[in-house]
Amino acid sequence: MKTTPLMVLACSLTLTSLGAAAEITIGVSLGTTGPGASLGIPYKNAYQLVPKTLGGEPVKYIVLDDESKPDNAAKNARKFVSEDKVDALMGSNGVPSAAAMTQVAAESLTPLISLTPMPPLSPERHHWTFVIPQPTGLMMSAVAQHIKAKGYKTIGYIGFSDTWGDLVHNAITGLAPAHGFSVVTNERYGRADTSVAGQVLKIVGERPDAVVVGGSGSPAATPQIAFAERGYKGQIYHNPGTVNLPFIQTAKKAAEGAIAPTGPLIVAEDLPDDSPTKAVSLDFVKRYEAMFGAGTRNAFAGYTYDGVLMLDAAAGVALKKAKPGTPEFRAALRDALENVKNLVGTHGVYDVTPANHNGQDERSRVLVHVREGQWRLLK
């Protein structure tokens, strides 16, 4: 298994200057190579912008590349808990990889900050897993509302042949009856596939009013391009996993008009002044683009940032009960994460409960479309 060199981010204060300070260690597995790299790299970039302390104590992030492979994500997670004795896990940027990490989290009694949406989890995995991105159903309900408003009745579907493709398909089909449309196809493709001509031909043959794509990152451009090549004129909808610059760079002119739900940080400047996340989103976007270039903003880096904000809020509570590096601290951190309230992040306001380990509502989503080569707020 190939790994990138460890990326260690720690505060510059020494243990001597802090007296009895104890370092908190977080293990992060991300697919910074492989088909998920266009998402994994922004997730990793954000660690250069996060606070250098958690709960007032110094923090060390150990980041490994899982090559966008679920088996590697699980291996990384096991290394973190057995060798590095981490206090929490974070990752990954693909749903199958993040799902694989939930088993390690449950077995090792280590809290996991999932950086992707999750399918339904067993009680044991749910107990230790906290999800930062908006639930797929919440995000896709914005698409369903737009479909209803436009009067579309038949919807084609094409998505990844994995857990993410399933999540998006299940969400849109579950929303269909209440919004007056039906999903007439369920075509799938692999993340690394370079052609979906056959699948697109089948969908076009059904003449759907619109199409929903359950891909992410630059691989989501593969069907977008294929529909343009077939001359399909219907509306093409995506999902939050598509909203980044590599999708537009890959699809080029074919990307124009694509619609997707995303977190508000993508269009921070366009948000109303009373939006609860506007100030946090604007600050993060400004700092991210100052470091990585104009137009590089993306939802995925924001998920990393929000995940760290949640850990910071919980660590302050957990440190009153136990010291980092102990089972007692991991348990206290889990309990504190489950009670984070009114935490304003780049994507939304987090109010976590034992039943809801995400805690976001409709304030955490907007619809955007590609206009003149940029993701812009759909008004």
C-alpha positions in Angstrom: 0.0 0.0 0.0 1.4 3.3 -1.0 1.3 6.2 1.5 2.3 9.8 1.3 4.7 11.1 3.8 3.1 11.9 7.1 1.8 15.4 7.3 2.1 16.6 10.9 0.5 19.8 11.9 1.2 20.9 15.5 1.2 24.1 17.3 4.5 25.8 17.9 4.2 26.0 21.6 6.3 23.5 23.4 5.1 21.2 26.2 7.5 23.0 28.5 5.9 26.4 27.8 2.5 24.9 28.4 3.4 23.1 31.6 1.4 19.9 31.8 -0.1 20.2 28.3 -0.9 16.9 26.6 -0.9 16.6 22.8 -4.1 15.4 21.1 -3.5 13.1 18.1 -5.9 12.8 15.1 -5.5 10.1 12.4 -6.7 11.2 9.0 -7.1 8.8 6.0 -7.8 10.5 2.6 -7.7 9.4 -1.0 -5.3 11.9 -2.3 -4.4 9.6 -5.2 -6.7 7.4 -7.3 -10.1 8.3 -8.7 -11.1 10.2 -5.6 -8.1 12.5 -5.7 -10.0 15.6 -6.9 -11.9 15.5 -3.6 -9.1 14.1 -1.4 -6.6 16.9 -2.2 -8.9 19.7 -1.1 -9.8 17.8 2.1 -6.1 17.6 2.8 -5.4 21.2 1.9 -7.7 22.4 4.6 -5.5 21.0 7.3 -3.2 23.9 6.6 -5.9 26.3 7.6 -7.3 24.7 10.7 -6.6 25.8 14.3 -3.4 24.4 15.8 -5.0 23.5 19.1 -8.1 21.5 20.1 -9.8 22.6 23.3 -6.7 24.8 24.0 -4.3 21.9 23.8 -1.8 21.3 21.0 -2.9 18.9 18.2 -1.1 16.6 15.8 -2.7 15.5 12.6 -1.3 12.4 10.9 -2.5 12.2 7.3 -2.1 9.1 5.1 -3.2 8.5 1.5 -5.6 5.5 1.1 -5.4 5.7 -2.7 -9.3 6.0 -2.7 -9.5 2.3 -1.8 -11.7 1.1 1.1 -9.3 -1.6 2.2 -6.5 0.9 2.5 -8.7 3.3 4.5 -9.4 0.5 6.9 -5.7 -0.4 7.1 -4.8 3.2 7.8 -7.4 3.4 10.5 -6.1 0.3 12.2 -2.6 1.7 12.1 -3.8 4.9 13.7 -5.4 3.2 16.6 -2.9 0.4 17.2 0.4 2.2 16.5 -0.2 5.9 16.8 -2.7 5.7 19.7 -4.9 8.4 18.2 -7.7 10.1 20.1 -9.9 10.3 17.1 -10.1 9.4 13.4 -11.1 11.5 10.4 -11.9 10.5 6.8 -12.2 9.5 4.2 -13.3 11.3 1.0 -15.2 8.4 -0.5 -18.3 6.9 1.0 -17.0 3.2 0.7 -13.7 4.2 2.3 -15.3 6.2 5.1 -17.8 3.3 5.7 -14.9 0.9 6.1 -13.4 3.2 8.8 -16.6 3.0 10.8 -15.9 -0.7 11.7 -12.5 0.2 13.0 -13.9 3.1 15.0 -16.5 0.8 16.6 -14.1 -2.0 17.4 -11.4 0.3 18.9 -13.9 2.6 20.7 -12.4 5.6 18.9 -14.6 8.5 17.7 -14.7 9.0 13.9 -15.4 12.2 12.1 -16.7 11.1 8.8 -16.0 13.5 6.0 -18.6 12.0 3.7 -22.3 11.2 4.1 -23.0 7.7 5.6 -25.5 5.0 4.7 -27.5 3.7 7.6 -25.1 2.3 10.2 -25.5 -0.4 12.9 -26.0 0.9 16.4 -22.4 0.2 17.3 -21.0 2.1 14.3 -23.4 4.9 14.7 -22.4 5.3 18.4 -18.8 6.2 17.4 -19.3 7.9 14.0 -20.1 11.6 13.6 -20.9 12.8 10.0 -19.9 16.3 8.9 -21.4 16.6 5.3 -25.1 17.2 5.0 -27.3 14.0 4.8 -27.8 12.9 1.2 -31.6 13.0 1.6 -31.5 16.6 2.8 -29.3 17.7 -0.1 -31.2 15.9 -2.8 -34.6 17.2 -1.5 -33.5 20.6 -2.9 -33.1 18.9 -6.3 -36.5 17.2 -5.9 -38.2 20.5 -5.1 -36.6 22.0 -8.2 -37.8 19.1 -10.3 -41.3 19.6 -9.0 -41.3 23.3 -9.6 -40.2 22.7 -13.2 -43.0 20.1 -13.7 -40.6 17.3 -14.8 -42.3 13.9 -14.6 -39.7 11.4 -15.6 -36.1 11.3 -14.4 -33.2 9.2 -15.6 -30.5 8.1 -13.2 -26.8 7.2 -13.6 -24.4 6.9 -10.7 -21.3 5.2 -9.4 -21.6 1.5 -8.9 -20.8 1.8 -5.2 -22.2 3.1 -2.0 -22.3 6.7 -3.1 -24.2 5.8 -6.2 -26.6 3.9 -4.0 -27.0 6.8 -1.6 -27.9 9.3 -4.3 -30.2 6.8 -6.1 -32.0 5.9 -2.9 -32.4 9.5 -1.9 -33.9 10.7 -5.2 -36.2 7.6 -5.6 -37.4 8.0 -2.1 -38.3 11.7 -2.7 -39.9 11.0 -6.1 -43.5 10.1 -5.0 -44.0 13.1 -2.9 -42.7 15.4 -5.6 -44.7 14.0 -8.5 -42.0 12.3 -10.6 -40.7 8.9 -11.2 -37.1 7.6 -11.8 -37.1 5.5 -15.0 -33.5 4.3 -15.2 -30.8 3.1 -12.8 -27.6 3.0 -14.8 -24.2 2.6 -13.1 -20.5 3.1 -13.9 -17.1 2.8 -12.1 -15.3 5.7 -10.7 -12.3 5.0 -13.0 -14.4 4.3 -16.1 -13.5 6.5 -19.1 -16.7 5.9 -21.1 -20.4 5.6 -20.2 -21.7 5.7 -23.8 -23.8 2.6 -23.5 -25.5 3.7 -20.3 -26.2 7.1 -21.6 -27.6 5.7 -24.8 -30.1 3.6 -22.7 -31.1 6.6 -20.7 -31.6 8.9 -23.8 -33.7 6.1 -25.3 -36.2 6.5 -22.4 -36.5 10.2 -23.2 -36.6 11.4 -19.5 -37.4 15.0 -18.8 -34.2 15.3 -16.7 -31.3 13.3 -15.4 -29.7 12.9 -12.0 -26.1 11.9 -11.8 -24.8 10.1 -8.7 -21.1 10.7 -9.2 -18.5 13.0 -7.6 -15.5 15.1 -8.5 -14.0 14.9 -11.9 -15.5 11.4 -12.6 -18.9 13.0 -12.5 -18.0 14.8 -15.7 -17.9 11.5 -17.7 -21.7 11.2 -18.0 -22.1 15.0 -18.3 -19.9 15.0 -21.4 -21.6 11.9 -22.8 -25.0 13.4 -22.6 -23.8 16.5 -24.4 -22.3 14.3 -27.2 -25.6 12.5 -27.6 -27.4 15.9 -28.0 -29.5 15.4 -24.8 -31.3 18.7 -24.1 -32.9 17.9 -20.8 -31.8 19.3 -17.5 -28.9 17.4 -15.8 -28.8 17.5 -12.0 -25.9 16.4 -9.8 -25.3 16.1 -6.1 -23.0 17.8 -3.6 -20.1 15.5 -4.5 -19.8 17.1 -7.9 -19.4 20.7 -6.8 -15.7 21.4 -7.4 -13.5 23.0 -10.0 -12.1 19.7 -11.4 -15.6 18.8 -12.6 -15.8 22.0 -14.6 -12.3 21.7 -15.9 -13.0 18.2 -17.1 -16.4 18.7 -18.6 -15.5 22.2 -20.0 -18.4 23.6 -22.1 -20.5 20.5 -21.4 -20.7 21.5 -17.8 -22.7 24.6 -18.5 -26.2 24.5 -16.9 -25.5 21.6 -14.6 -27.4 22.0 -11.3 -26.4 20.6 -7.9 -27.0 21.1 -4.2 -24.1 22.2 -2.0 -23.1 23.9 1.2 -23.4 27.7 1.4 -19.6 28.4 1.4 -19.4 27.8 -2.4 -21.4 31.0 -2.9 -20.6 32.8 0.3 -20.7 36.2 -1.3 -24.2 35.7 -2.7 -25.7 34.7 0.7 -28.1 37.1 2.4 -26.5 39.1 5.2 -28.6 37.3 7.8 -27.4 33.8 6.8 -25.9 32.2 10.0 -22.9 30.8 8.1 -22.0 33.8 5.9 -19.2 35.2 8.1 -17.6 31.9 8.7 -17.9 30.9 5.1 -16.5 34.2 3.8 -13.5 34.0 6.1 -12.7 30.4 5.1 -13.1 31.1 1.4 -10.8 34.1 1.6 -8.1 32.2 3.4 -8.4 29.1 1.3 -8.2 31.0 -2.0 -5.3 33.2 -0.7 -3.3 30.0 -0.2 -4.5 27.8 -3.1 -5.6 30.3 -5.8 -8.7 32.2 -7.0 -11.6 29.9 -7.8 -10.3 26.9 -5.8 -13.0 27.1 -3.2 -14.8 23.8 -2.7 -17.2 22.1 -0.3 -14.8 19.4 0.7 -12.2 21.6 2.3 -15.1 23.1 4.3 -16.0 19.7 5.6 -12.5 19.2 7.0 -12.7 22.6 8.6 -16.1 22.0 10.2 -15.0 18.6 11.4 -12.1 20.3 13.2 -14.4 22.9 14.7 -16.5 20.1 16.0 -13.5 18.4 17.6 -12.4 21.6 19.1 -15.8 22.2 20.8 -15.9 18.7 22.1 -12.2 18.5 23.2 -12.7 21.4 25.6 -15.3 19.3 27.4 -13.5 16.0 27.2 -10.2 17.5 28.6 -12.0 18.2 31.9 -12.6 14.5 32.4 -9.5 12.7 31.0 -6.1 13.1 29.4 -5.4 12.5 25.7 -4.0 9.2 24.7 -6.3 7.2 27.1 -9.5 5.2 26.5 -11.2 7.5 29.0 -10.4 10.6 26.9 -11.7 8.9 23.7 -15.0 8.0 25.5 -15.3 11.5 26.9 -14.6 13.0 23.5 -17.3 10.8 21.9 -19.8 11.9 24.6 -18.9 15.5 24.1 -19.3 15.3 20.3 -22.8 13.9 20.8 -23.7 17.1 22.6 -22.2 19.8 20.4 -24.9 22.6 20.1 -25.3 25.6 17.9 -21.8 25.2 16.3 -21.7 27.5 13.3 -19.4 26.1 10.5 -18.8 26.9 6.9 -21.6 24.6 5.8 -24.3 25.0 8.4 -25.2 25.1 12.1 -24.5 21.8 13.9 -26.9 20.7 16.7 -25.8 17.1 17.4 -28.0 14.6 19.4 -27.7 10.9 20.3 -30.1 10.1 17.5 -28.7 12.6 15.0 -24.9 12.6 14.6 -24.9 15.3 11.9 -27.4 17.8 13.3 -27.9 20.1 10.2 -31.1 21.4 8.6 -32.1 23.3 5.5 -29.9 26.2 6.4 -27.0 24.0 5.3 -27.8 23.8 1.6 -28.2 25.9 -1.5 -28.7 25.1 -5.2 -26.0 26.1 -7.6 -25.5 25.9 -11.3 -22.5 26.2 -13.7 -22.6 29.6 -15.4 -19.7 30.8 -17.6 -17.4 28.2 -16.1 -18.2 28.9 -12.5 -20.5 27.5 -9.8 -23.0 30.3 -9.0 -26.0 30.5 -6.8 -29.2 29.4 -8.6 -31.8 32.2 -8.0 
